[in-house]
Amino acid sequence: MTRLAVIGLGLIGGSLARALRAAGRVSHIAAYDRDPEQGRRGLELGVIDRFAGDAASSARDADVVVLAVPVLHTAEAAEAVRAGLSDRTILMDVGSTKVSVLGDITRVFGDLPARFVAAHPIAGTEKSGVAASRSELFRGHRVVLTPHAGQDPGALATVRSLWESVGARVVEMDAACHDAIFAATSHLPHVLAYAFVDMLTRLPNAADIFPNAGGGFRDFTRIASSSPEMWHDIVRANRVEVTGLLERQIGELQELLALMKDERWPELLMRFERARAARERHLSQIE
Amino acid sequence: MTRLAVIGLGLIGGSLARALRAAGRVSHIAAYDRDPEQGRRGLELGVIDRFAGDAASSARDADVVVLAVPVLHTAEAAEAVRAGLSDRTILMDVGSTKVSVLGDITRVFGDLPARFVAAHPIAGTEKSGVAASRSELFRGHRVVLTPHAGQDPGALATVRSLWESVGARVVEMDAACHDAIFAATSHLPHVLAYAFVDMLTRLPNAADIFPNAGGGFRDFTRIASSSPEMWHDIVRANRVEVTGLLERQIGELQELLALMKDERWPELLMRFERARAARERHLSQIE
């Protein structure tokens, strides 16, 4: 049985707490959040057992400490929790970018602690906060671990086992490779969805547009309801990959615009067909 | 009781046939499609009563004839069905663009027939074909009618009543206004979704990308599984509105790219916040 501490009690931290409790893997859950309201809700909902006044005291006596903060707060959270960690404590993050997190942890500790495990659960919703957390959030979803050179095998095995106990499928990959892949599957789509809705709000007929939106619009823009702070942090933390892909996307759109203006319709149709075929071919792989 | 003829037996034509039958509004349903396989499936599934060898003979004796073809086939379908129409026949389309349809119908008939009613149901899925049709497709969704100057009020009332009987909420607007609105809510998002997936297929690490896509990706790209031919037709038929918005969208993305490159992060966050707030504010209006 594990004693868990969650630093940052939001959707992911709260859901992991609920899921590990439901799986019977934790004996005690402490938490810290800079927003006391999250703590109050977490206690009220039975998600956590104790809300601490600071990060370090929430981590004291914990076997596993999870940093579940927006990625740009990783260094600050690690620094704050540091005094509460023992030699045995496993420290894990759940951030959507991995190169920046490994860099932040290295800066705080002087090197990458053997018992630090970098994790990224590929699960979430556009909702935020502990009130939106649920124990089934990770079931059937991937969790990517990006082990580092000095990784303690026991810590890695424990983290893998915890995620598997909540129904996740654990895969391992290199941190840089992770950031390139998730810039494409997740970070860029968020930028594109925000940009699309933002463009609409600036149109002269904006007031007529939203009432006439249908199901396609709702799904296409769902991720534009995600936490702006969280996604600002992710884009900023992974800016080299995201800007590279955004440039490619602008290039693709300029090509499509030229096809439309030059009335090269068969080529436009070919692009649509290629996209549909790729999505359909890979659909079974999408969780 | 109405005798119905459906020209183009796909998702929308098939669903309207099923829905009107379920509502007890039709006594007989004939259909024509250039693909005999759709006719065979339509008969097998009980969606239609008769599959005709040509469009005009399917329309003979019908009270209401529905053109449910990709929008660029409107003129061809109207021409083909023309000999089967009487003075009493109501002719309706279900196309996603309205200015082009009114132009096509005018060219075929020499003017806009009083008993032609332009309609656009804001419903659909990314699936195609009569096998994907379902009687509940329109329930709770909007149908936009764009009446023209010489519109027969009785034909308009009949069409309104048919859509309401299948659970749709009917609104009326000007055709040009319709095309500007739906370029924003529907046509451009399809172009953006196709362009995004197409860009990914051209990346060197494309094979690693799709298996790591999650729920956000799935929803954001769902409309990229829509019929390429149908959306090619819509974009082409509404190219002035769509290219204008695509230019705006490229401009928005270039602004975001500049914010990222210049590290003007608070401004990026402000854009994300503005987009999220707009979507959340209007969410209750989205069907």
Interface residues (C-beta under 8 A of the other chain):
Chain A: I122 A123 G124 T125 H141 R142 V144 C177 A180 I181 F182 A184 T185 S186 L188 P189 H190 V191 L192 A193 Y194 A195 F196 V197 D198 M199 L200 T201 R202 L203 N205 A206 D208 I209 F210 P211 N212 A213 G214 G215 G216 F217 R218 D219 F220 T221 R222 I223 A224 S225 S226 P228 E229 W231 H232 V235 R236 R239 V242 T243 L245 L246 E247 R248 Q249 I250 E252 L253 Q254 L256 L257 M260 K261 W265 L268 L269 R271 F272 E273 R274 A275 R276 A278 R279 E280 H282 L283 Q285 I286 E287
Chain B: I122 A123 G124 T125 H141 R142 V144 C177 A180 I181 F182 A184 T185 S186 L188 P189 H190 V191 L192 A193 Y194 A195 F196 V197 D198 M199 L200 T201 L203 N205 A206 D208 I209 F210 P211 N212 A213 G214 G215 G216 F217 R218 D219 F220 T221 R222 I223 A224 S225 S226 P228 E229 W231 H232 V235 R236 R239 V242 T243 L245 L246 E247 R248 Q249 I250 E252 L253 Q254 L256 L257 M260 K261 W265 L268 L269 R271 F272 E273 R274 A275 R276 A278 R279 E280 H282 L283 Q285 I286 E287
